[in-house]
Amino acid sequence: MYLALLLLGVTLWWGAHLLKRWAPAARAGLEVRFGPGARGMIAGLLGLSVLLMIIGYRGSDFVPLYTPPSWGVHINNLAMLVSIFLFGAGSSKGRARTLLRHPMLTGFLIWTAAHLLVNGDLSSVILFGGLGLWSVVQIFAINRATPEWHRPEPGAIGGDAKLVVITLVLFAIITGIHSIFIWPFPG
């Protein structure tokens, strides 16, 4: 049952996020029918998808598929720093926002890959593999819909310094949460 909840959560995540790109008429129909409430409905579906993924992942039996490499823990922690940095880069006021067209999705992809590096069980492959594949599909869908990217103007170096500090603080918070709720903690 838990594996089904996990699969449903990942599927719902895909559907809610890609509705705009793959079914714009359906998305527009929702907005016409429900007005501004349509966005709230989609946000609610995303919240439900996260809840289903958490319940499904935490409750699923451990079914090993592969043995993660011992060195993967160290790469995972470094990749998590990069992931958090990229996730914030798109909203930063520094130069980092000019590096990639899709910093949040790239950071998300790195996050999923880092977790696959240290988790070799079926539930992890479904969760992190499914979400990683979603981020790749989303990048291609955006690039196809709007092929031209207008690189933003670089901001001040102080914006990057602030992003580094925020990244380190968030990494500390995430590792603290991991050490309390998710054990064993990688590292």
DODOLO-236577 format. One record per residue (C-alpha): x, y, z; residue in one letter. Coordinates in steps of 0.2 Angstrom, whole numbers, plus 5000, padded with zeros to 4 digits. Layout:
# residues N
XYZA/...
This chain:
# residues 187
500050005000M/501450125004Y/502350104988L/500650144979A/500550304989L/502350344984L/501950314966L/500350414967L/501350554975G/502650564962V/501350544948T/500350684955L/501950794956W/502250764938W/500450804933G/500250964943A/501851034937H/501750984919L/499951034916L/500451204911K/501651134898R/500850984891W/498951024893A/498851214892P/497051214886A/496551104902A/497551224913R/496651374905A/495051294907G/495351274925L/495751454927E/494151504917V/493051394928R/493851424945F/494751594942G/496151634954P/495651484964G/496351364950A/498151414956R/497651364974G/496951204968M/498551164959I/499551214974A/498451094985G/498850954973L/500650984975L/500550984994G/499550824993L/500850754982S/502250794994V/501250725008L/500950564999L/502750544994M/503250565012I/502050445019I/502350315005G/504250335006Y/504350325025R/503150175026G/503850075011S/504749915015D/506649915011F/506949824995V/508749834990P/509149864971L/511049914972Y/512349944985T/512850134986P/514750164985P/515550205001S/516250364994W/514550424989G/514250495006V/515550625003H/514950674986I/513250674992N/513650815005N/514550914993L/513250894980A/511950954992M/512851114995L/512951144976V/511051094975S/510551224988I/511651354980F/510851334963L/509151324970F/509351494977G/510351564963A/508851604952G/508151714965S/509851794970S/510351974966K/512151924962G/513051854947R/512651674951A/510951694943R/511751724926T/512651554926L/511251434921L/509551454913R/508651334925H/509651344941P/508151284952M/507851134941L/509651094940T/509851104959G/508350994961F/509150874948L/510750874958I/509850844974W/508950694967T/510550624960A/511450644977A/510150554985H/510250404973L/512050404976L/511750354994V/510150264993N/510050104983G/508250044988D/506650034977L/505750174986S/507250294984S/507450244966V/505550284963I/505550444973L/507250524968F/507350444951G/505550494947G/505850674953L/507550684944G/506750624928L/505350754931W/506650894932S/507550844916V/505850834907V/505351004914Q/506951084908I/506751014890F/504851064890A/505351244895I/506751254882N/505551194869R/504151314873A/505351464875T/506951424865P/507751594868E/508451634885W/508851814889H/510251804902R/509851914917P/511052054920E/512352004933P/512052084950G/513352134963A/514552014971I/513752044988G/512251954982G/513251804979D/514051824996A/512351825004K/511851674994L/513351575000V/512851625018V/511051575015I/511651405007T/512751365022L/511351405035V/510051305025L/511351155023F/511551165042A/509651165045I/509451025033I/510750915041T/510050955058G/508350895052I/509150735044H/510050695060S/508350705070I/507150625058F/508050535044I/509350405050W/510650355046P/511250525042F/512450525027P/514150595033G/
